[in-house]
Amino acid sequence: MATGKINVSVENIFPLIKKFLYSDHEIFLRELVSNGTDATLKLKHLISIGEAKVEYGNPIIEVKVDREGKKIHIIDQGLGMTADEVEKYINQVAFSGAEEFLDKYKDSAKDSGIIGHFGLGFYSAFMVAEKVEIITKSYKDEPAAHWTCDGSPEFTLEPADKTSRGTEIILHIAEDSLEFLDDSKISGLLNKYNKFMPIPIKFGTRTETLPKPEDAPEDYVNETVETDNIINNPNPAWTKQPSELSDEDYKNFYRELYPMQFEEPLFHIHLNVDYPFNLTGILYFPKLGNDMQIQKDKIQLYQNQVYVTDNVEGIVPEFLTMLKGVIDSPDIPLNVSRSGLQADGAVKKISNYITRKVADKLKALFNENRADFEAKWNDIKIVLEYGMLSEEKFYEKAGAFVLYPTVDDTYFTLEELKEKLKENQTDKDGKLVVLYAGNKDAQHSYIEAAKDKGYEVLLLDSPIISHLIQKIENDNSGLTFVRVDSDHIDNLIKKEENTISKLSDDEKAALKTSLEAYIPKAYSVQLEAMDSQAAPFIITQPEFMRRMKEMSQTGGGGMFGMGNMPEMYNLVVNTNSDLASSILNTEDKTHQEHLVKQALDLAKLSQNLLKGEALTAFVKRSFEMIK
């Protein structure tokens, strides 16, 4: 038996390991199972190139919990190690690596949860164990070895009587980590981190009922057998070629990833690239609707089928973090901080590739089945609109598939829209005016007024629409978006002909004075000569002010502090209406005030602005009028 001292200068490396990696104790299991997987895959490789003359068989990795003995066993049937290799890899490499890691990362290690991404996963065992044993037999014809270390730099190394190839690691669980002796805890961790690892992982057994034979008698009792409980799927969908998978396979994989998710995904995008970096994966568009506060962190990042994190910021462009699915890449440098990750050249390439791939897939779906794409539009638009705002490369491609729906559920691309509106909605200055509503019900009367003129009205109701139309206007000169309630329809698309006013300039001045005496300060009175059948009073909200306010409320854009500005409205008074003449010509001031306030309340009512006490008073007053 040999005893020795691990070659580290930091005497207290074990307490350091515990302390710095405290935030993520549970990953010890991921690391040790990953090591077992590596040892198995390396053996497979050596056999395939003729370097190892042994039978590969059907190796598995087994995890066993011994509650009584306070031990966890992790057993593989991989390469195994000779005593010399244990000396080299465990005593020299792992621990000198541990020391270097702690030196370099002791400030950031706690937050980044990145202990195991250094190929030094073995020493994470000491986060939960007071003593660790390794019993290992190499595929080479050499005796087995038994290594023991109790968390101090002393270790023992002696021959062992193990006859089967592979490695068994035994963790003697420390008093402060006894939770890891709970079967359901271990099964949960294996499910989280090792669900798709490429070698079958056994955790206990389960009872399986055998099918009933065809000629079985009535009272036949089905036979049961105990089988290995394999907790992982070693060949998940993303490791296969798209041509091997049906739509049903993709849906089944979605259910496997999100067992508690009851809604089907709208569609999927299979990523598969091997140059200039390796990346595979499947992204799913879930139903999103208009909610910007969607749970992010639903895309899982794997490295060679080992779960790493669900924080894919920097790797996946931000607008796509609302999607779900899996990305697997051995090329993502996980040993850098998040900010380092975003600056990393390889990562930027990956992010650009994903953006391009998603855009290409959306274009293909749009071209293959436009009706289906239109039907799904409202469930995906928030991601696409956000993508147009945040990723220039996506914006450039978006013209081919981003849609602009009308209030009547007709869908146009921007180019189709320009073509459709050109003849009817170009104003006298040659500007193409795109009318839109944010809410079909609230803006109903304005939409109807626009339709009476033969105009198309879009329905753009996502929370970031004001930012997006600002960007589209900047990139398309001669095009302007105007919300349908921001002015009287004749002012929204100014044509040459002007309606003649029945009132003289003096009469208009007198009318304005009378109106301003009773109209609150929040309303700016605007006299317009319109068709005598048009509404006498119309409340509008100036496009620029409202848009800036909306933009500052949803972050970015807009003027400083505009989100808190009081609402400002225009009151457009039709000077050709009978009501305008009545207000002007009445001698009775009380009656005049009554007419103005009643008309203002009616205009407010049509804009959904009459609420609370004012609404109660209006209803009471209206009932009195019809006695």
C-alpha positions in Angstrom: 0.0 0.0 0.0 1.3 3.5 -0.9 0.4 6.6 1.0 1.4 10.0 -0.1 0.6 13.6 -0.1 -1.3 15.2 -2.9 1.0 17.7 -4.6 -0.7 21.0 -3.7 0.8 24.0 -2.0 -2.5 25.2 -0.7 -2.9 23.0 2.4 -6.6 23.8 2.8 -7.8 23.2 -0.8 -10.8 21.1 0.3 -12.4 23.7 2.5 -11.8 26.1 -0.3 -13.5 23.9 -2.8 -16.5 23.6 -0.5 -16.6 27.3 0.2 -16.3 28.6 -3.3 -18.4 26.2 -5.0 -21.1 26.2 -2.3 -23.8 27.7 -4.5 -23.9 24.6 -6.6 -23.3 21.5 -4.5 -25.6 19.4 -6.6 -23.4 19.4 -9.7 -21.0 16.8 -8.1 -23.4 14.1 -9.5 -23.4 15.6 -13.0 -19.6 15.8 -13.0 -19.0 12.2 -11.8 -21.6 10.7 -14.2 -20.0 12.8 -17.0 -16.6 11.4 -16.2 -18.0 7.9 -16.3 -19.6 8.7 -19.7 -16.3 10.1 -21.0 -14.4 7.0 -19.8 -16.9 4.8 -21.7 -16.9 6.8 -24.9 -13.1 6.9 -24.9 -13.0 3.1 -24.6 -15.4 2.9 -27.6 -13.0 5.1 -29.6 -9.9 3.0 -28.6 -11.7 -0.2 -29.6 -12.8 1.3 -32.9 -9.3 2.3 -33.9 -7.9 -1.1 -32.8 -6.0 0.2 -29.8 -8.0 -1.6 -27.2 -8.4 -5.3 -27.9 -11.5 -5.9 -25.6 -15.2 -6.3 -26.1 -17.2 -3.1 -25.7 -20.5 -4.9 -24.9 -23.4 -2.8 -23.7 -21.9 -0.6 -21.0 -24.0 1.4 -18.6 -23.3 3.8 -15.8 -24.9 2.9 -12.5 -25.7 5.2 -9.6 -26.5 3.5 -6.2 -27.5 5.1 -3.0 -26.7 3.3 0.3 -28.7 5.2 2.8 -27.7 3.1 5.8 -24.0 3.3 5.0 -24.3 7.0 4.0 -22.7 6.3 0.7 -23.3 7.0 -3.0 -21.7 4.7 -5.6 -21.1 5.8 -9.2 -20.0 2.8 -11.3 -19.0 2.8 -15.0 -17.7 0.1 -17.4 -15.3 2.4 -19.2 -11.6 2.5 -19.7 -10.7 2.2 -16.0 -7.2 3.3 -14.7 -4.0 1.6 -13.6 -2.4 2.6 -10.3 0.1 4.8 -12.3 -2.8 6.6 -14.0 -4.6 7.2 -10.7 -1.4 8.7 -9.4 -1.1 10.9 -12.4 -4.7 12.0 -13.1 -6.1 12.2 -9.6 -3.2 13.2 -7.5 -1.3 15.4 -9.9 -3.6 16.7 -12.6 -6.9 17.1 -10.8 -5.6 18.7 -7.7 -3.1 21.0 -9.3 -6.0 21.9 -11.6 -8.2 22.6 -8.6 -5.6 24.9 -7.1 -5.2 26.8 -10.4 -8.9 27.1 -10.7 -9.4 28.5 -7.3 -6.6 31.0 -7.8 -7.9 32.2 -11.0 -11.7 32.2 -10.3 -12.1 32.5 -6.6 -13.8 35.9 -7.0 -16.2 34.8 -9.7 -16.6 31.1 -9.1 -19.4 31.5 -6.6 -21.7 33.4 -8.9 -20.9 31.8 -12.2 -21.7 28.2 -11.2 -19.1 27.0 -13.6 -17.0 24.7 -11.5 -17.3 21.6 -13.6 -16.7 23.1 -17.0 -12.9 22.6 -16.6 -12.7 18.9 -17.1 -11.6 18.7 -13.4 -15.0 17.5 -12.3 -13.7 14.8 -10.0 -12.8 17.0 -7.1 -16.4 18.4 -6.9 -17.0 15.1 -5.0 -15.5 16.8 -2.0 -18.3 19.3 -1.9 -20.6 16.6 -0.5 -18.2 13.8 0.7 -15.9 13.6 3.7 -14.1 10.7 2.2 -13.9 9.5 -1.4 -12.8 6.1 -2.7 -11.9 5.1 -6.2 -11.8 1.4 -7.1 -10.7 1.0 -10.7 -9.6 -1.7 -13.2 -8.0 -0.7 -16.5 -8.9 -2.3 -19.8 -5.1 -3.0 -19.9 -4.0 -6.2 -18.3 -3.0 -4.7 -15.0 -4.1 -5.1 -11.4 -7.0 -3.0 -10.1 -6.2 0.0 -7.8 -8.0 1.4 -4.7 -7.5 5.1 -3.9 -8.8 6.7 -0.7 -8.7 10.3 0.4 -10.4 11.9 3.4 -10.5 15.5 2.3 -7.0 16.3 3.6 -4.0 16.3 1.2 -3.1 12.7 2.4 -4.2 9.8 0.3 -3.7 6.0 0.2 -3.3 3.9 -3.0 -3.3 0.1 -2.8 -4.1 -2.9 -5.1 -7.8 -3.9 -5.2 -9.5 -7.2 -6.1 -11.9 -5.7 -8.6 -12.0 -8.0 -11.7 -14.4 -6.2 -14.0 -13.3 -3.3 -16.2 -14.2 0.2 -15.2 -14.3 2.5 -12.2 -16.4 2.7 -9.1 -16.4 5.9 -7.1 -17.7 5.7 -3.5 -18.6 9.0 -1.8 -18.9 8.9 2.0 -21.5 11.6 2.4 -20.6 14.4 4.9 -23.1 15.3 7.7 -24.0 18.6 6.1 -25.0 16.9 2.8 -27.2 14.0 3.9 -30.0 15.3 1.7 -28.1 13.6 -1.2 -28.9 10.1 0.3 -32.6 10.7 -0.6 -33.6 8.6 -3.7 -35.9 11.3 -5.0 -33.2 13.9 -4.7 -30.8 11.9 -6.8 -33.4 10.9 -9.3 -34.3 14.6 -9.7 -30.7 15.5 -10.3 -30.1 12.7 -12.8 -33.2 13.9 -14.6 -32.1 17.5 -14.6 -28.4 17.1 -15.7 -28.1 13.6 -17.3 -31.5 13.1 -19.0 -29.9 13.0 -22.5 -26.4 11.6 -21.8 -25.2 9.2 -24.5 -24.6 6.2 -22.3 -27.6 4.5 -20.5 -27.7 5.5 -16.8 -29.2 3.0 -14.3 -30.7 4.2 -11.1 -32.4 1.3 -9.3 -34.9 -1.1 -10.9 -38.5 -0.8 -11.8 -41.3 -3.4 -12.2 -42.5 -4.0 -15.7 -45.7 -5.8 -16.5 -45.3 -8.3 -19.4 -48.0 -8.4 -22.1 -50.7 -11.1 -21.8 -50.2 -14.1 -24.1 -52.8 -14.4 -26.8 -54.1 -17.8 -25.6 -54.2 -16.8 -21.9 -57.1 -18.0 -19.8 -59.7 -15.6 -18.3 -58.1 -15.5 -14.8 -54.6 -15.1 -16.1 -52.5 -12.7 -14.0 -49.9 -10.7 -16.0 -46.4 -11.6 -15.1 -44.0 -8.8 -13.9 -40.3 -8.6 -14.2 -37.7 -6.4 -12.5 -35.7 -4.4 -15.1 -33.0 -1.8 -14.8 -34.5 1.7 -14.3 -32.7 3.6 -17.1 -33.3 7.3 -16.5 -32.0 8.8 -19.6 -32.7 8.9 -23.4 -29.2 8.4 -24.9 -30.3 9.3 -28.4 -32.4 12.5 -28.1 -34.0 14.0 -31.2 -31.4 16.7 -31.7 -28.6 14.2 -32.2 -30.4 12.8 -35.3 -30.7 14.1 -38.8 -33.9 16.1 -39.6 -34.6 13.6 -42.4 -34.9 10.8 -39.8 -37.6 12.7 -37.8 -41.3 13.2 -38.3 -43.4 16.0 -37.0 -44.7 13.6 -34.3 -41.1 12.9 -33.2 -40.5 16.6 -32.8 -43.7 17.0 -30.7 -42.8 14.0 -28.6 -39.4 15.4 -27.9 -41.0 18.7 -26.8 -43.1 16.7 -24.4 -40.0 15.0 -23.1 -38.3 18.3 -22.5 -41.4 19.9 -20.9 -43.5 17.2 -19.4 -45.7 19.8 -17.6 -46.4 21.8 -20.8 -49.8 21.0 -22.2 -49.9 23.3 -25.2 -48.3 22.0 -28.4 -45.5 24.1 -30.0 -46.4 26.1 -33.1 -43.4 24.9 -35.1 -39.8 23.9 -34.6 -36.4 24.8 -36.1 -33.7 22.1 -36.3 -30.2 23.5 -36.0 -27.4 21.4 -37.4 -24.0 22.9 -38.3 -20.5 21.5 -38.2 -18.5 24.4 -39.7 -17.1 26.8 -38.6 -18.2 25.4 -35.3 -20.2 22.5 -34.0 -23.8 23.1 -33.0 -26.9 21.0 -33.0 -30.3 21.7 -31.4 -34.0 22.1 -31.8 -35.8 25.4 -31.1 -39.6 25.5 -30.6 -41.9 28.5 -31.0 -44.5 28.2 -28.2 -47.7 30.2 -28.3 -46.7 33.6 -27.0 -49.5 36.1 -27.7 -48.8 39.7 -26.6 -47.1 39.1 -23.3 -43.6 40.6 -23.1 -43.1 39.2 -19.6 -42.8 35.7 -20.9 -40.8 33.2 -18.8 -37.4 33.2 -20.4 -34.7 30.6 -19.6 -36.6 27.8 -21.3 -33.8 27.0 -23.8 -31.4 24.4 -22.3 -27.8 24.5 -23.2 -25.9 21.1 -23.4 -22.4 20.3 -24.1 -22.1 16.8 -25.7 -25.5 15.8 -24.3 -24.6 17.0 -20.8 -26.9 19.7 -19.4 -25.0 22.9 -18.6 -27.5 25.7 -18.0 -30.8 27.3 -19.0 -29.2 30.8 -19.1 -28.3 31.1 -22.8 -28.0 34.9 -22.8 -25.2 35.9 -25.2 -25.3 32.5 -27.1 -28.8 32.9 -28.3 -29.8 36.4 -29.6 -32.0 38.0 -26.9 -35.2 38.0 -28.9 -35.1 34.2 -29.2 -34.7 33.6 -25.5 -38.5 33.6 -25.5 -38.4 30.3 -27.4 -38.0 26.8 -25.9 -35.7 23.9 -26.8 -32.2 22.7 -26.7 -28.8 23.8 -28.0 -25.8 21.5 -27.8 -22.3 22.7 -28.7 -18.9 21.5 -27.6 -17.5 24.9 -28.9 -19.1 27.3 -26.4 -16.3 28.3 -24.0 -18.0 27.8 -20.7 -15.1 28.8 -18.5 -15.6 32.5 -19.1 -17.9 35.0 -17.4 -21.1 36.1 -19.1 -19.6 39.4 -20.2 -16.6 37.5 -21.6 -19.0 35.2 -23.4 -20.7 38.0 -25.2 -17.4 39.4 -26.4 -16.1 36.0 -27.6 -15.8 35.7 -31.4 -17.0 32.1 -31.6 -20.1 32.8 -29.6 -20.9 35.8 -31.7 -20.7 33.6 -34.8 -23.0 31.1 -33.1 -25.5 33.8 -32.2 -25.5 35.1 -35.8 -25.9 31.6 -37.2 -29.0 31.0 -35.0 -30.5 34.3 -36.1 -30.0 33.5 -39.8 -31.3 30.0 -39.4 -34.4 31.1 -37.6 -35.1 33.8 -40.3 -34.6 31.3 -43.1 -37.0 28.8 -41.5 -39.6 31.5 -40.9 -39.4 32.5 -44.6 -39.7 28.8 -45.7 -42.7 28.3 -43.5 -44.3 31.5 -44.8 -43.7 30.4 -48.4 -44.8 26.8 -47.9 -48.1 27.5 -46.2 -49.0 31.2 -45.9 -52.5 30.6 -44.6 -51.1 28.5 -41.7 -48.4 31.1 -41.0 -51.0 33.9 -40.9 -53.1 31.8 -38.5 -50.1 31.6 -36.1 -49.1 35.2 -36.6 -50.5 36.6 -33.4 -48.8 33.9 -31.3 -45.3 34.6 -32.7 -45.3 38.3 -33.7 -43.9 39.5 -30.4 -40.7 37.5 -30.9 -40.3 38.7 -34.5 -41.1 42.3 -33.8 -38.6 42.3 -30.9 -36.1 40.6 -33.3 -36.5 43.3 -35.9 -35.8 46.0 -33.2 -32.8 44.3 -31.6 -31.0 42.4 -34.4 -30.1 44.2 -37.6 -29.4 40.9 -39.4 -32.9 39.6 -38.6 -34.4 42.9 -39.6 -32.8 42.7 -43.0 -34.4 39.3 -43.6 -37.8 40.1 -41.9 -39.3 41.8 -44.9 -39.9 38.4 -46.5 -42.2 37.1 -43.8 -43.2 39.7 -41.2 -46.9 40.5 -41.5 -49.1 43.5 -41.0 -52.7 42.5 -40.3 -55.7 44.7 -40.9 -58.7 45.1 -38.6 -60.5 42.7 -41.0 -57.9 39.9 -40.6 -56.2 40.4 -44.0 -52.4 40.1 -43.8 -49.8 42.0 -45.8 -46.1 42.0 -46.0 -44.7 45.6 -46.0 -44.1 45.5 -49.8 -47.6 44.2 -50.4 -49.0 46.9 -48.1 -47.2 49.7 -49.9 -48.6 48.4 -53.2 -52.1 48.1 -51.9 -52.3 51.5 -50.3 -50.4 53.5 -52.9 -53.4 54.7 -54.9 -55.8 55.6 -52.1 -53.7 56.5 -49.1 -51.1 58.8 -50.6 -51.6 62.4 -49.3 -51.3 65.6 -51.3 -47.5 65.8 -50.4 -46.9 62.3 -51.9 -46.5 60.6 -48.5 -48.0 57.1 -48.1 -50.0 57.1 -44.9 -50.5 53.8 -43.1 -53.4 54.0 -40.7 -53.5 51.6 -37.7 -55.5 50.9 -34.6 -54.3 49.6 -31.3 -57.6 48.3 -30.1 -60.5 47.4 -32.4 -63.2 48.0 -29.9 -61.9 51.2 -28.3 -61.2 52.8 -31.6 -64.3 51.5 -33.4 -65.8 54.8 -34.5 -62.5 56.0 -35.9 -61.9 52.8 -37.8 -65.4 53.1 -39.3 -64.8 56.7 -40.4 -61.6 55.6 -42.2 -63.3 52.6 -43.8 -66.1 54.9 -45.1 -63.3 56.6 -47.1 -62.2 53.3 -48.5 -59.0 53.2 -46.4 -57.4 50.1 -45.0 -56.7 50.2 -41.2 -54.0 47.9 -39.7 -54.4 46.3 -36.3 -51.0 46.7 -34.5 -51.4 46.0 -30.9 -48.2 44.6 -29.5 -46.5 46.6 -26.6 -43.5 47.5 -28.6 -45.3 48.6 -31.8 -44.5 52.3 -31.4 -40.7 51.5 -31.3 -41.1 49.3 -34.4 -43.0 51.7 -36.6 -40.5 54.4 -35.7 -37.8 52.1 -37.1 -39.8 51.2 -40.2 -40.5 54.9 -40.9 -36.8 55.8 -40.6 -35.9 53.1 -43.1 -38.7 53.9 -45.6 -38.8 57.5 -46.6 -42.2 58.7 -47.8 -44.0 56.3 -45.4 -45.7 57.3 -42.2 -47.7 55.3 -39.7 -50.6 57.2 -38.0 -53.0 55.8 -35.4 -56.5 56.2 -36.6 -57.7 58.2 -33.6 -54.9 60.8 -33.7 -56.9 63.3 -35.8 -60.0 63.7 -37.9 -59.8 61.4 -40.8 -59.5 64.2 -43.4 -56.5 65.5 -41.5 -54.8 62.1 -41.3 -54.6 61.8 -45.1 -54.8 65.3 -46.4 -56.1 65.4 -50.0 -56.4 68.6 -52.1 -60.1 69.4 -51.7 -61.0 71.4 -48.6 -64.6 71.5 -47.2 -65.9 75.1 -47.0 -66.8 76.3 -43.5 -70.4 77.5 -42.9 -69.0 79.8 -40.2 -67.1 83.0 -40.9 -63.7 83.7 -39.2 -65.3 86.0 -36.7 -67.9 83.4 -35.9 -65.2 80.8 -35.5 -63.3 83.0 -33.1 -66.4 83.6 -31.0 -67.2 79.8 -31.0 -63.6 79.0 -29.9 -63.9 81.5 -27.0 -67.2 80.0 -25.8 -65.9 76.5 -26.0 -62.6 77.2 -24.2 -64.6 78.7 -21.3 -66.0 75.2 -20.5 -63.4 72.8 -21.8 -60.8 71.5 -19.4 -57.1 72.4 -19.9 -56.1 68.9 -21.0 -58.0 69.5 -24.3 -56.7 71.7 -27.1 -59.6 73.0 -29.1 -59.3 72.7 -32.9 -62.0 73.9 -35.3 -62.4 72.0 -38.5 -64.8 72.4 -41.5 -66.0 68.9 -42.1 -68.9 67.1 -43.7 -72.1 68.3 -41.8 -73.0 64.7 -41.1 -69.6 64.0 -39.4 -69.6 63.9 -35.6 -69.7 67.4 -34.0 -67.1 66.7 -31.4 -64.2 64.2 -31.9 -61.4 63.6 -29.4 -58.0 62.7 -30.9 -54.6 62.1 -29.4 -51.7 63.5 -31.2 -49.6 60.7 -32.8 -46.2 62.2 -31.9 -47.0 62.8 -28.2 -48.8 59.4 -27.7 -46.0 57.5 -29.5 -43.3 59.1 -27.5 -45.1 58.4 -24.3 -45.7 54.8 -25.2 -42.0 54.4 -26.2 -40.8 55.7 -22.9 -43.2 53.5 -21.0 -41.8 50.3 -22.8 -38.2 51.4 -22.3 -35.9 53.1 -24.7 -36.8 55.8 -27.2 -39.0 58.7 -26.4 -38.1 61.9 -24.5 -36.8 61.8 -21.0 -39.6 61.4 -18.5 -42.4 61.4 -21.1 -43.8 58.2 -19.6 -45.1 60.2 -16.7 -46.6 63.1 -18.7 -50.3 63.7 -18.3 -52.4 62.6 -21.3 -52.9 65.4 -23.8 -55.9 65.4 -26.2 -57.2 67.5 -29.1 -60.9 68.3 -29.3 -61.8 68.6 -32.9 -65.1 70.6 -33.3 -66.9 70.3 -36.7 -67.8 73.9 -37.5 -70.4 72.6 -40.1 -72.4 70.6 -37.6 -75.7 71.8 -36.3 -74.4 71.5 -32.8 -71.6 74.0 -33.4 -74.1 76.6 -34.7 -76.4 75.9 -31.6 -73.5 76.5 -29.2 -72.5 79.7 -31.1 -76.0 81.2 -31.3 -77.5 80.4 -27.9 -77.9 83.4 -25.7 -78.4 81.4 -22.5 -75.0 80.8 -20.9 -76.2 78.0 -18.7 -77.7 76.2 -21.7 -74.5 76.8 -23.7 -72.4 75.3 -20.9 -74.8 72.3 -20.8 -74.5 71.7 -24.6 -70.7 71.9 -24.5 -70.3 69.5 -21.5 -72.8 67.0 -22.8 -71.1 67.0 -26.3 -67.7 66.6 -24.6 -68.9 63.7 -22.5 -70.3 62.0 -25.6 -67.0 62.4 -27.4 -65.2 61.1 -24.3 -67.6 58.1 -24.1 -66.7 57.2 -27.7 -63.0 57.1 -26.7 -63.6 55.2 -23.5 -62.4 58.2 -21.5 -65.6 58.8 -19.4 -65.1 57.1 -16.1 -66.0 57.2 -12.4 -67.8 60.2 -11.1 -68.0 62.0 -14.5 -69.7 58.9 -16.0 -72.2 58.7 -13.2 -73.1 62.4 -13.6 -73.4 62.0 -17.4 -75.8 59.1 -17.1 -78.0 60.9 -14.5 -78.0 64.1 -16.6 -79.0 62.1 -19.8 -81.9 60.4 -18.0 -83.2 63.8 -16.9 -83.1 64.9 -20.5 -85.5 62.2 -21.7 -88.1 62.5 -19.0 
